[in-house]
């Protein structure tokens, strides 16, 4: 005779999961929700939505499609429809960017317990100011592309650099984010550069100041800190860190808005895996810094800094006579 009242422990769902296990989940949910009432609560539940990470990434793609028409869209673009395409895309960019900037300012006011009285205007005005920088952005990025062609013999064409060079992608996103950073737009610039960081392994803070014709070769592991200043025609290789000296635990408040990262003047080359630290450190113009070097002091202009060649030891069949 079949059992008409089976033990709940033996009930399973379509995935084969015993039904009684589900009763443990609400307890976990209550513990998670309890964090909301704590002073250092860092999850967001509220009446004003925060900027959308997904939408900001879409804005990056939209800006790149405007700066490089025909490269990152399926639309066929020619001389006859170029202005129409750019006009349509730029209008849509203005609307999308305004919306995300507005959300960023509203959230910033909420987080700081401020009245959100002018957030609507602060959403539209920075978006328009950013749109007005697009021709200048295009010129800057064109100089970065040319620097890639001049600095890398493996670069066969501008198309190859635009499509495939991680250094150019990271620099492009940095230049976009830096313009928004200068307009005091909260949170969005950092979301942008960290997205590029996740794709390329190149970490450039949007607050850094970088001149024209900047070239990052290979790029993996490059770090450029917030208060770094880089001149024109600078070339750096993979693994280079332009960072801050070791800071105390309360550095977040004491050193915020102070120069903590080095200055790299014009026409400097920094080879792979070199670390340059400190806000007072200046690498003079036309200098060359070799690979695997640690610097915390300034270097005069037109100087080469190289490690003394180490002694190589060969053993076994490869022993050097």
Order of alpha helices (4+ residues) and beta strands (2+ residues): alpha-alpha-alpha-alpha-alpha-alpha-alpha-alpha-beta-beta-beta-beta-beta-beta-beta-alpha-beta-beta-beta-beta-beta-beta-beta
